[in-house]
Amino acid sequence: MALGIQGKRRRLGSCLAVLGLILPGAAIAAEALEEITVTAEKRGENLQAVPISITAFSGAGLQARGILTTVDLAQFTPGLQFSTNAAYAQPYIRGIGSNQLNVASDPSVAVNIDGVYVTRPASQIANFLDVERVEVLKGPQGTLYGRNATGGAINIISNSPTREWTGKASVEIGNYDALNGSFVLSGPIVADKVLARVAVGRETRDGFYPNLVDDRRIDSLGVTQARGIVDVLATDTFSLRFAGSWRREKDTRGLAAFTFYPGPANLPPYNRPILSGNGKVDADGPLRGENEADSVSMTAKWQIGDLTATSITAHRHSSFAYALDLDQTGYHYADNLNQTETSRTTTQEVRLEQSDANRFYWTIGAFYLGEKASANNLYKYWYANLTIVPQGRAATDAYAAFGQAYFKLTDQIRLTAGARYSAEERTVDVRSTVNTAATTFKDKANFYAFTPKFAIDYTFAPNVMAYASATKGFKSGGYNATSTTNPAFRPEQVWAYEAGIKSDLMNRRLRLNAAMFYYDYTDLQVIESVPGFPSRITNAAAATIKGAEFSAEAAVTSQLILNANLALLDAKYDQYKTIDSERPSLGVLDLKGLTLPRSPKMTFNLGAAYSWDAPWGQFTARGDYFHTSKIYFVSFDTPKETQAGYGLVNASLTFTPNVGSWTATAWARNLTDQKYSQVLLSNSGFFGTIGFPGAPQTYGLRFDYRF
C-alpha cells in the first residue's frame, strides 16, 4: 500500500509540475492547503480526521469567496440549498428541509451560533461578522446535536479574544448604494486572565427591484449588529466565557416577488397582468420587514485530570414583523397587513468528556430547551370585505441525554458508537377570527425518540482515511399554529447510511474527498393545501434519498489553488398520496417516484485563486462558478413551480501591499446577471404563480485595515 501511494504521488507531482510550466511566472513549490480544525463532534479535530461529511470555511475563506450570509453558503457547499421565503430561511441538505413557517414547528436543519441553537427560521439568516469558521455538517446529527438535525447542522463559530491587542476595520461600497462597515477590537483587560473581543457592523443597500406602483425599490438591506465575548481564565484548569449578541434589521429583504402566471387577482378589471422577465414588483400593499435577535450565554470549562466538564447556559430572544401584498398587484385586492412572531428560548447543555486519551475516549451529556413563542397575523381580503386574524402560541420543553464513545481497535481502526434519548412536550393555543366569528384550538402532545449512531473508520496511510456509518435522525412533531382544525403531526425520522474517504496527499497539496449515502426517510412533515380548507401540516409516508458527493482541492503551485465540488442526488417519494389544490379535479394523486422539493439532481462549483507579485505588493485573483440542475419547489413536480438549471459566476481581485497592514478588494457577484427564482409559489385561484428572485449582478470595493 505504501509503495502504491508513493507511485501515485510521483505521477501526480509530474502532472503538477507540467501544469506549473504553462503558467507564466508560476513557482513549482506549492504550499500546503489550509488545515481547518472543527468541533463537529463537540471537540477540536482536524476536518480531515472526522468521519462525517463536512464542508468547512475559515473566516479568511469566507471573505475570499464573498460568502457574507448563511444564504451564500449554498453556492460553495455540495448538497446544500439555502433560500428565503419572505423573512424566513429555508435550508435543505441532501433533500431534507422544511417549508413550515410557524411557531409550533421546527426547521429540519439545525443552525447553531457559538454552540447556541437557533430555534426560529427567521433568525437562521445570519450575516457573518468576525467569524472564525463555519461548518456545514451533512446528514442527521442525532447523537450530539439531537432534535431537528435530520438534514444536518450549520455551525457558526466566532473569533475568540486574543492575548495581545489587535483589531480590524473594514468598509465596503457597491452598486445599489451598498455601504457596509465593521470594526473589531480584541485584547487583554487583565493580562493572561481576562480577555475581551467586540465586533460591530452595519450593512445597508437600496432595493434591487423597483415597484411599479410607487417607484420604491424592494429587497433592500439594513442590518446593524454587535457581538461581545469575554474570557475569564480563572485558573489553569477553569475558565468562563461570557458572550452576547445584538442584531437589528429593518428593510424589505426577501419581500420582492414577481408574478409569472396571472391568477384572478391579476386579471381585468383588477389590474394589468405581470409576466416573467420584467424585473419589477407590482404591489400596492405594504412591504416592510423588521427582525430582531438577542442572545446571551455563559460557557464554563473545568479540566479535572484527563476529564473536561463543559456547561453552556444560554437565553435567546427573537422577533420579527413584516407586511406583504398577498395578490402582488397594483389593485387593492388582498394584503397581509401585519405578521409578527416572537420567541424566547432558554437552553442548557452539560457535557463530560475524556480528553487526551490514547485509545478510548468518550463524551456524555444532557440537554434542555424551553421555548415560548407566539405569532399574530392580519389578513385583509379587500375584494370580499373579509378580515382573517390567526393567532397562535406554542410552548416547548425538550429534554435529552446523550453519549458517544470512540475506541481505537488498532492504530488504523477506530470504532464509534453513540446514542441520544429525547423527550419533548409541546402545547399549542390557536385562535382564528374571521371578521367577528372566532374559533379556538388547544392541545398538547408528547414526542420521544431514540437516535443511535455507529461508525468505523480505517486509516490506510498518513492523511488517508475511509469511513462508514449508520445514523438515525429525529425531528420533533408539532402543530400548524395558524389553524384551528389541524391536529398534531408526528415526528419525522431518517436512517442514514454513508461511506466515504478523506485524503490529504502530496504533503497536503492535494485534498480529495468522496462520500456516498443512502437515506431511509419516514413520516416526512409536509404542508398540504386542500381546496376549501386552510393549509395543513401532515406526515407523508416515506421517501428514499441516495447520492454521492466529491470534492477536490489542489495547491498546484505556490501561486495557484484550484477547487471543485460535485453533488449528485436522487430523492424520491416511496409512498405518498394527496390532493393537489392546483388541480383538484384530478382527485387523490399518487406521488410515488416523484422528486422531493429542493432536491436538484446535480450541483457543482469550480473555483480558482491565482496570486502574483508586483513591485509594490501582491495581487490575488479569484473566480468561482456554481451550477445547479432543475429544482422543484413542490411535491407534484409541476412546471409552474420549477426553476430550470442555472449558473452563477463570482470574481474578485485583492491587492496586499508590501508595506502596510491593509488590503483592497474589487469584487463582483452574479457577474453575468443570471435571472433565477429562489422560491416559486402557486395559487391559481388567487395570485397565480409568483417567484422570489435571487440577487442580480452586484459589484463593489472593499478596504480592510488591521492593527
N, C-alpha and C positions, 0 to 999 in steps of 0.2 A: 504493500500500500504506500509506504514512504517513497519507494522508487517511482511509483506511478505519479504521485503528487509532484515530485521534483521534475519529472519529464514534462508534465503539463505546465509547470512554472517556466521551464526553459522555452517551450513553444510560445507561451503567452508573452514572455519577455521579448522574444523576437518580433512578435506582432506589434507590441507597443513601441519597440524601437523603430520599426518601419513607419508606423504612424507618426512618430516624432519627427522623422526626416522630412515629411511632406508639410510640416507646419513651420512657417517662417519664424526663425528665431527661437524655436521651442527647445527647451532643455530636456535631455533624456531622463535625468534623475528625478523621479517623482516623489513627492512627499506622501506619507501615509494618509489615508482617509480619516476624516473626523471620527473619533470614538465618543459615543454618547452613553452616559450612564442613566438608566431608567429605574423607576421604582414601581414597575408594573405588578410586581409580586410583593409590594409593601416593604421592599428593602432594595438598597442600591446594587445594581448589577449592570455589567456591560450589555448593551442592547443585543449583541450577537450571541450572548450566552443564555438568553431567556427562551425557554421552549414554548413561545407564544408568538403568533403573528402580530407584529407591532410595526407601525410606521412612526418614527420619532423625528422631531426637528429641534435643533438647538435654537437659541434666540437669534444667533447670527444667521442660521439657515433660514429662519422665518423672514428676517429682514431682506436677505439676498433674493428670496423668491417673491417678495411682495405679498406675503401672507399676513394680512392685517387683522382678520377676524376668524372665528370658527367656520364661517361660511366658506372662506377661501381655501380651507384645508382640502376640500373635495377635489380640487384641480391637481393635487400633488399626492393623494393618498389612494392607492388601489382599493376598490371595493367600497369607498365612502361616497355617499350622496348627502349633500347638506344644502337644503334650500330653505326659503322662508315663505310663510303664508301670512300676509299682513304682519302682525307683530310677533308671530310665533316661529320658532325654529322647528325644522323637521329633518333631523339627521336619520339616515339609514346606513347600516353597514351590512354588506353582503345580503341585501334584500330584506333585512329585518329593521323595521322602524315603526313609526306611528303617526297618524294624522289626527289623533284625538286631541282636541283643544279645549279641555275643560278641567276644572279643579278637582274632580273626583276620579281622574285617570292620570296615567303617567307616561312619560316617554319610554321607548324601548332601548334607547342608547343613553347610558349614564354620562353626565358631564360633571367632573369634579374639579374644583378650583382650590389649589393648595390643600388637597385632602378633604375638602368640604363638598358634600353632594348638593347639586343644584336641582331643585325639585321641579320648577316650572319651565315650560318650553320657551316662554318669552325671555327668560334670563339665560338661556343657552346660547344666545347670540352674544358672544363675548368679543370685545375689542382687546387685542393683545397689547398690554402696557408693561414694559420692564419684565418680560417673560424669560426665564432661564431655558425652558423647553416645553414642548407639547408632545404628548404620547397618544397615539390612536391604537387602542387595543381591539383586535378584531376577534369576533366570536364571543360566546357567552362567558361572562366572568362571574360565574355563580358562586364560587367559594369565597374569594377575598373581597369582592365588591357586591355580590349578592343581588338584591332586588333591582329590577328594571335595568339590567345589563344583558338582556338576551341577545341584542345585536352586538354589543361591545361597550367600550368606555372611551371617553376622551378626557385625558388628564392634563390640566394646565398648571404648571409649576412656576411660581415667581422667583426672581433672583433673590438671593439671601443677602443679609447685611455683611459688610466686609470689615476686616480688622484695620484697614487703612482708609483714610478719607478719599473718596473718589466720586465722580459724578458724570453726568451726560446731559447735554441739552440738544434737542432736535427741533427742526422746523421744516415744514413741507408745504409747498404751494402746488396747485394743479388747476386743470380746467374745471369748469362748473364752479369757479370761485372757491375751490377747495383750499382750506387753510388748517393745517394740523401742527400742533406743537406739544412737546413733552419735556419734562425736567425730572432728573433722578439725582438724588444725593444719598450717599451711604458712607458710614464710618463709625468709629467708636465714640460712645458717650462716656463710658468709663473703660479705659484701656484693657482689652482682653477680657472684660467682664460684661459690659452692656454695649451691644452693637445695634445700630438702627439703620433703617433704609426707608426712604419715602419717594414715591413717584406720583406725579400729577400729569394729566394730559387733557387736551381739548381738541376735538375734531369737528369741523364744520364743512358743509358743502351745499351748494344750491341743488335743487332738484334736477334729475336727469330729464324729466318729461314734462312738456307744457300741457296745461289743462285748457281745452278748447273753450270752456265756459267762462273762466275769469282770468286767464293768462298766468295763473300761478304755476310754478314749477313743482312737480310732485316727485317723491322719492328723494327728499333732501336728507341731510345728516346734521345732527347737532348733539354731540356726546361730550360730557365732562366727567372725568373720573379721577380717583385718587386711591392710593394704597400705601399703607404703612406697616412695617414689620419691626419689632423689637425683640432681639435675642438676649436673654439673661443667662449667662454662663455661670451659674451659681457655684458649682464645683467642677472638678474634672469628670464627675460621673452624673451630674444632674444639671439639666438645662430647661428653660422655659422659653417658648416663643409666643408672643402676643401679635396678632395680625388683625388688621381691619381694612375694609374696602368700602368705597362710596362711589356710586355711579348714577348719573342723571342723563336721560336722553329726552329731547324734545324736538321732533321733526316729523317727516312723513315717510321715513324709510320703510320700504316694503308695501306701501299703500297704493302705488301706481298699478293700474290694471287696464289692459286693452281688451276690447270686445272683438272676437274673431268670427263668431257666428251669432247673428242677432236673434234675440228672443222677442216675445210680445212687448216687453218694455222698451225695445229699441225701435219698433216699427211705427209708421204713421198711424194715428195723428200725434204720437207722443214725441218722437224725435228722429233725427236722421240716423240711419244705421252706420255703425263704425266697423270697418273691416280691418283685417290684419295689415301690418306694414306701414301704417301712417305714423307710428311712434308717438301718439298723443293720447292723453287721458281725456275722457268726456264725462265729467261728473259735476252735477250742480250741488250735491250734498256735501256735508262736512268731511274733510280729510285732515286728520290730525292724530298725532301719537305722542304719548308721554310714558316713559319707562323708568322705573327707579329700582335700585338694588343696593342693599347694605349688608355687610357681613362682618362679624367679629368672631375670633376664635382664639383658643389657648391650647398650645401643644406642650405637653410635659414629657421629657425623656429622662429615664433613670437607668444607668448602667450598673448592674449588680453581677459582678463577676463576668461570666460569659453570657448572661441574660440581659436583655434590653426590654424595659417596660415603657410603653407609649400610651398616652391618653390625649385624645383630641376632643375638645368641647367647643361647639360652635352654635351660633344663632344667626339665622339669615332671614332678612325681610325683603320682599319684593312686591312691586305693584306696577300696574300699567293701566292706562286709559287711552282708548282711541275711538275714532268715529270714521265711518266709511259709507260711501254711496253704494247701496246694495244693487241698484239697477245699472250702474255705470253708464248713465246717460245724462244729458243736459236737461231732461224732463224731471219734474218733481214727482217721482214715482214711488220710490221706497228708499229709506235710509236706516242705517244703524247709527242712531244719534249718539249713543254712548255705550261703550263696552268697557267694563272695569274688572280688574282682578287683583286681589291681594293675597299674600301668603306669608305666614310666619312659621319658620321651621327651626327646631332645635335638634341637634344630633350629638350623640356621644359615642365614641369608639374607644375601646381599650384593647391593647394587644400586649402579649408577652412572647418574645422570640429568643431563640438561642442564636447567638452570633459567633462568628469566628470558629465554628465547629469544623472538624476535619471531614467527617463522613456523614454525620447525621445532624440535621438542623430542622427546626420546626417553628411554626407560628400558631398561636391560639388567640382568640379574641371574642369580644361581644360588641354588639352594635344596637343603638336605639335611635329611632327617628320619630319625632312628633310634629305633625303639621296641622295647622288650622288655616283653611283657605276659603275665600268667598268670591263670587262673581255676580255681576249685575249687568243686564243688557236692556237696551231700549230700542225696539224696532218699530218704525213708523211706516206703514203702508198707506201713503197719501191717496193713492188712486181708489182705495176701498175704505178710507177713513177708519183704518184699523191700527190699533196700538197693541203690541205684544211685549210684555216685560217678564222674561225669565230670570229668576234669581236662584242661586244655589250656594249652599255652604257645605263644606266637607271637612271631616276631621280624620286623621290617620295616626295610628300608633303602631309602629313596626319594631319588632324585636328579632335579634338574630344572634346565634352563636356559631363560630366557625373555627376551623383549624386546618392547617396544611403542613405536611412533613416532606422532607427531601432526604433520600438515603442514597449515598454513593455505594453501589454494589461493588464496583471496581473503580479504578482510576478513569475508566472510559464510560461506564454505565451509571446513570443516575435515575432513580425511581422517584416519582412524585405522587402523592395521594392527599386528597383533601375533601372536606365536606362542609356544608353550611345548612343549618336548620333555621327557617324563617317562619315567624308567626305574626300576622297582621290583623288589625281590626280597623274597619273603615265605616264611618257613618256619613249619611247624606241627608240634607234637608232642602227640598226644592219647592219653590213657589212660582207658578206661572200665571200671569194675569193677562187676559185677552179683553181689551177695553176695560170693563169693570168686573168681569167674571174671573174668579181666581180658583185654581186647583192646587193642591199640595201633595207632596210625596215625601215620606220619611222612611228610612230603612237603615239597617246595619248588617254588615257581612264580615265574616272572618275567613282568612286565607292562610294556608300552610304550605310549606314546600321544603323538600329535602333535595339539595343540589350537590352531588358529589363530583369529584374530578380525579382522573387517573392519567398519568403521563409517564413516558420513558424517553430518555434522550441518550444518544451514543456519540462520543467524541471520536471521530475517525483519525484525526490528526490535529495538531495545534490549530485552533481557529476554524475547525470544520466540524459541525455538529448536526446530527439528524435527530428528529424527534417525532413522536406520535402521541396523540392524546384523545381522551373521551371526556367531555364536559357537559354538564346539564345546566341550563339557564332557566330563570324564572322571572316573569313579570307579573306584578300584582294585579288582581282583579279590581273592579271598581264600578262606577256608575256614569251615566250621562247626566251631569249636574244641571243641564238645561231642560230636561224632560221629566214630566211627572208620570210618564207611562212606561219608563224603561227600567226593568229590574236589574239587579246586579249581573255583570258579566264575569265569567271565570278568569282565573289567571291563564296566561299563555306560557307554554314550556317548550324547550328545544333541547334535544340531544345533539351535540356537535362532535363529529369525528374529524380529526385533522392529522395530516402527516406533512412534515416539511424538512427543509435543510437550510442551514445558515453557514456561510463560509466567508472568511477573510483570507484572501490569497495574495501572493506576491508582496509579502511584508506589509499587508493591509493596504495595498494599492488597488486591489480588485475585490469587490464585495458582490457575491452572488447569493441570493436567497430565493427560495421557492416554497410554496405550500399548496396542498390540495385538501379540500374539505367536503364533507357531506353532512347535511343537517336534516334531522327528522323533527319537523316543526308541527306542533299540535295546539289546538284551541286558539288560533290566531284571533286577536281582537280587531274587528273591522267595523267601519261605520256603514250602515245600510240606510238607504233612503227608500221608503215605501210610499207610494202615491197616497195622498190624503192623510198622512201621519207625519209627525216630526221624525227627524233622523234618529236612529237608534244605534247603540253600540252592542254588538253581539259577538259570538265566537264562531269563526269559520272552523271547518272540521280539521283539515290537515294540509300540509304542503311539504315538498321536498326541495331542498336547496343544495346545489352542488357546484363546485367550481375550482378554479386554480388561480394563483397569483404568482407573479415572477417580478423580481426587482434586480437591477444591476447598477453598480456604480464603479467607475474606474478613474483613478488618478493616472491619466495617460502619460503626462509629463508633470513637471513641477508647475506648469502653467495651465494645463488643460484638464478639466474634470468633466466627465460625461455621466449621465444617469438616465435610466429608463425603467418604467414600471408598467406592467400589464396585468389586468384583472379580467378573467373570464367567468361568467356567471350564468347558471341555468336554474331559475327559481320558478317553480310551477305549483299550482294547486293540485293536490291529490283528490280531495273531496271538498266541494263547496257548492251549494245550490241556493240561489237567491233571486230576487226580482230586481231588474234594472229600472229605476224610476224614470229613466230617459226613454225606455221602450217597454212600458208596462203591458202593452198588448201581446208581447211575446210570452208572458207568464213567467213561471219559475225557470231559470236558466241553470244549466249545469256548467260550472266553470272549470271542471277537471281539465288539466292540461294547459290552462291559460297562465300567462306570466304574472307574477306578483308585481304590484306597483313599485316604482322606483328601483327596478332591477334590470339595468341595461346589460345586454349580453356581453358587451366588451367595453372597457375603458382603458386608455393608456395615456402616459405622459412621457415626454422626452425633454431632457434638459442638458445644457452645456454652459460651462463657465470657463472663460479664457482670460488669462492675465498676462500683461506685458509691461516692461519697464520703459519709462521715458526719462529724459534728463532731470525732470523736476518731480517725478513720483511714479506711481504705478496705476495702471488702468485695469479694470476688470469688466469684461462684457459678459452678460448672461442672457440666455434665451430659453424659454420654456414653451412647450406645445402640449395642450391637453385635448383629448378627443373622447367623446362618448357616443355609443351607438344609440339607437332609438330607445326612448323612455316612455313607458305607460304610466299614467298618473291614477288610473282607476283599475279595478279588478276585471273589468269587462274587455280590456284591450281595444277600446273603440278609437277610431281615427281622430275624432274631435278632441280627445283628451290624451293625445300622443305628441310628444316632441320628437321630431326627426333628429338623427345624429348630427352633431356639430363639433367644431373645433375652436379652441381659443389660443391665442398667441400672446405671450408676455415677454418683455425685454427690458434690460436695464444696462446702464454704463456707470461705473463707480470710479472715482478718482481719489487716491490716497497720496498725499504729498510726502516727500522725503523728510521734510521738516514741518513739525506741527502735529496737533492731535485732532485733526478734523478730517472728514470725508465729505464728498459731494456726489450725489447720485441723480442721474436723469433716468426716468422710468416711464414705461407705457404698459397698460394692461388692456387686454382685448384689442390688440393692435389693429386687427382687421375689421373692427366694429361689427362683430358677428351678432346677429339678432337671434335671440332664443328666449323661451319661457322656462322659468324655473318651477312654475306650478301652473296647471290648467284645470279649470273647474267648469262644469256644465250644469245648467238647469234650463232645458229647452222651453219650459213653460213660463220662464221668468226673464232672466237676463241673457239667456243663450249660453255661449261659451266665452269665458274670459280667461286671460292669461296674465300672470305677474311676471314681468320681464326681468331678465338678468341685466347686469350693468353694461352700458355701452363702452365705447373706447374712452379711456381716461389716460392722462399723462401729466407729468409734473417733475419738480425738482425737490430734492431732499438734502438738507445740510445737517451733519452730526458733529458735535464737538464734545470731546472727552477731556476731563480734567481730574 
